[in-house]
Amino acid sequence: MTINNSTWFRRIITFGHPYKQSMQRKLYEDIADTCGCSPDRVYEIAHEAKCKSFADDSILSELKRMGIVKRG
């Protein structure tokens, strides 16, 4: 079975960015604009990724402020 280029590209886009399937995608994009990072990173932190820098801590505080996450 061969996959043409357009189908392959759509699969990469869909599976490569799980935040695009999220119902809170717009919030992730707004937080990414505010904090100066990618929406992917906001999605990862919202879904239990560890904070590794000060920027990640600011993302986590924005997520807490908006009520998306409750962890500390």
VENQUIFEN-V538589 format. One record per residue. N is the residue number from 1. OMEGA is omega in degrees with one decimal (999 if undefined). Layout:
n:N omega:OMEGA
n:N omega:OMEGA
This chain:
n:1 omega:177.9
n:2 omega:179.2
n:3 omega:178.3
n:4 omega:-172.9
n:5 omega:-177.3
n:6 omega:177.4
n:7 omega:178.8
n:8 omega:-179.0
n:9 omega:178.1
n:10 omega:178.6
n:11 omega:178.5
n:12 omega:-179.4
n:13 omega:-177.6
n:14 omega:-176.1
n:15 omega:-178.1
n:16 omega:-176.9
n:17 omega:-176.9
n:18 omega:178.9
n:19 omega:-179.4
n:20 omega:178.4
n:21 omega:-176.5
n:22 omega:176.3
n:23 omega:-179.2
n:24 omega:-176.5
n:25 omega:-178.7
n:26 omega:177.3
n:27 omega:178.2
n:28 omega:179.3
n:29 omega:177.5
n:30 omega:178.4
n:31 omega:178.3
n:32 omega:177.0
n:33 omega:-179.4
n:34 omega:-174.0
n:35 omega:177.8
n:36 omega:178.7
n:37 omega:-179.9
n:38 omega:176.2
n:39 omega:176.6
n:40 omega:-179.4
n:41 omega:177.4
n:42 omega:178.6
n:43 omega:-179.3
n:44 omega:-179.9
n:45 omega:177.8
n:46 omega:-178.5
n:47 omega:167.8
n:48 omega:171.6
n:49 omega:179.7
n:50 omega:175.1
n:51 omega:-176.0
n:52 omega:-176.8
n:53 omega:177.4
n:54 omega:178.8
n:55 omega:177.8
n:56 omega:177.0
n:57 omega:178.5
n:58 omega:175.8
n:59 omega:-179.7
n:60 omega:179.2
n:61 omega:175.8
n:62 omega:178.3
n:63 omega:177.4
n:64 omega:-179.5
n:65 omega:-179.8
n:66 omega:178.0
n:67 omega:-179.4
n:68 omega:176.3
n:69 omega:-179.8
n:70 omega:-177.2
n:71 omega:-178.5
n:72 omega:999
